Amino acid sequence: MKELVEVLARALVDNPGAVQVRETGGTHSAVVELRVDPDDMGKVIGRQGRVVKAIRTVVKAAGTKQGRKVSVEVVQ
């Protein structure tokens, strides 16, 4: 899941080198933390949170396919 979030985030931001993704959790659940440059935060969140909601939907679907519950958090 970490790689999926990283690819999606790097495609969205102006400064892809500042993207950091960390995955914590076990075999049945995981939390993926996404950090981006403060200037790119709006691009990752989107209007009314639509972009981050779409990222969460894609990651949740991929996690379900693997039998895992995955959540994505955007941290500063």
Legacy VTK file of the C-alpha trace (Angstrom):
# vtk DataFile Version 3.0
C-alpha trace
ASCII
DATASET POLYDATA
POINTS 76 float
0.000 0.000 0.000
2.885 2.305 0.731
4.036 2.186 -2.892
0.532 2.882 -4.210
0.095 5.986 -2.069
3.587 7.188 -2.969
2.950 6.874 -6.711
-0.388 8.664 -6.476
1.006 11.496 -4.339
4.109 12.037 -6.489
1.887 12.390 -9.560
-0.128 15.153 -7.900
2.473 17.441 -6.321
4.942 19.987 -7.703
7.759 18.792 -5.422
7.749 14.971 -5.640
11.049 14.728 -3.778
9.372 15.928 -0.579
6.791 13.123 -0.537
7.249 10.773 2.427
5.075 7.741 3.072
5.171 5.571 6.192
3.111 2.442 6.757
2.411 1.054 10.214
0.239 -1.827 11.237
-0.087 -5.562 11.125
-1.275 -8.199 8.721
-4.994 -7.369 8.893
-4.911 -3.581 9.159
-2.569 -0.726 8.369
-2.281 3.043 8.593
-0.464 4.848 5.807
0.835 8.309 6.727
1.477 10.719 3.865
3.674 13.788 4.261
4.118 16.357 1.508
5.634 19.817 1.164
3.391 22.428 2.857
2.965 24.202 -0.487
1.574 20.997 -2.018
-0.838 20.207 0.816
-3.767 21.795 -1.018
-3.132 19.707 -4.118
-3.191 16.475 -2.145
-6.315 17.411 -0.185
-8.198 19.025 -3.071
-11.377 21.049 -2.992
-13.489 19.977 -0.048
-11.179 16.957 0.385
-12.137 15.299 -2.887
-8.611 14.301 -3.948
-7.650 12.730 -0.627
-11.029 10.994 -0.520
-10.309 9.486 -3.951
-6.867 8.342 -2.785
-8.443 6.729 0.271
-11.034 4.975 -1.904
-8.393 3.499 -4.226
-6.203 2.355 -1.323
-9.181 0.904 0.540
-10.196 -1.086 -2.552
-6.649 -2.392 -3.009
-6.497 -3.321 0.673
-9.812 -5.134 0.517
-8.522 -7.186 -2.372
-5.622 -8.287 -0.131
-7.892 -8.867 2.864
-6.557 -5.876 4.806
-8.161 -2.756 6.213
-6.056 0.250 5.217
-6.548 3.902 6.117
-4.658 6.898 4.721
-3.784 9.898 6.898
-2.303 13.143 5.577
-0.010 14.541 8.259
1.907 17.768 8.411
LINES 1 77
76 0 1 2 3 4 5 6 7 8 9 10 11 12 13 14 15 16 17 18 19 20 21 22 23 24 25 26 27 28 29 30 31 32 33 34 35 36 37 38 39 40 41 42 43 44 45 46 47 48 49 50 51 52 53 54 55 56 57 58 59 60 61 62 63 64 65 66 67 68 69 70 71 72 73 74 75
